[in-house]
Amino acid sequence: MRLKFLARYRARFFGFLGFFGVVISAVVGLPGMFEVEEALPEQVLNAGILGSE
């Protein structure tokens, strides 16, 4: 009984967490989108270099 409640609560908690994470990232990402687009190729290249090693 307790395990079912915990599992349901945990799923709901992570659902809210993911939803708020998406909302926050959207709100933060909209103003800084142009800066991110300029920095993106360099970040992708760095990630590719790190990933290949």
C-alpha positions as CSV (number, residue, x, y, z in Angstrom):
1,M,0.0,0.0,0.0
2,R,2.7,2.4,1.0
3,L,4.9,1.5,-1.9
4,K,2.1,2.2,-4.4
5,F,1.5,5.6,-2.9
6,L,5.2,6.4,-3.0
7,A,5.5,5.3,-6.6
8,R,2.5,7.4,-7.6
9,Y,3.8,10.4,-5.6
10,R,7.3,10.1,-7.1
11,A,5.9,9.9,-10.7
12,R,3.8,13.0,-10.1
13,F,6.7,14.8,-8.5
14,F,9.0,14.1,-11.5
15,G,6.2,15.1,-13.9
16,F,5.8,18.5,-12.2
17,L,9.6,18.8,-12.1
18,G,10.0,18.1,-15.8
19,F,7.1,20.5,-16.6
20,F,8.6,23.3,-14.6
21,G,12.0,22.6,-16.0
22,V,10.7,22.9,-19.6
23,V,8.8,26.2,-18.7
24,I,11.9,27.7,-16.9
25,S,14.2,26.7,-19.7
26,A,11.8,28.2,-22.3
27,V,11.5,31.5,-20.3
28,V,15.3,31.7,-19.8
29,G,16.1,30.5,-23.3
30,L,13.9,33.0,-25.2
31,P,15.9,36.2,-24.3
32,G,19.2,34.5,-24.7
33,M,18.4,32.6,-27.9
34,F,20.6,34.7,-30.2
35,E,23.6,34.5,-27.9
36,V,23.1,30.7,-27.7
37,E,22.8,30.4,-31.5
38,E,26.2,32.2,-31.9
39,A,27.9,30.0,-29.3
40,L,26.2,26.7,-30.4
41,P,28.7,25.6,-33.1
42,E,31.7,26.0,-30.8
43,Q,29.9,24.0,-28.1
44,V,29.0,21.3,-30.5
45,L,32.5,21.1,-31.8
46,N,33.9,20.9,-28.2
47,A,31.4,18.2,-27.3
48,G,32.3,16.2,-30.4
49,I,36.0,16.5,-29.5
50,L,35.4,15.4,-25.9
51,G,33.1,12.6,-27.0
52,S,35.6,11.2,-29.5
53,E,38.5,10.9,-27.0
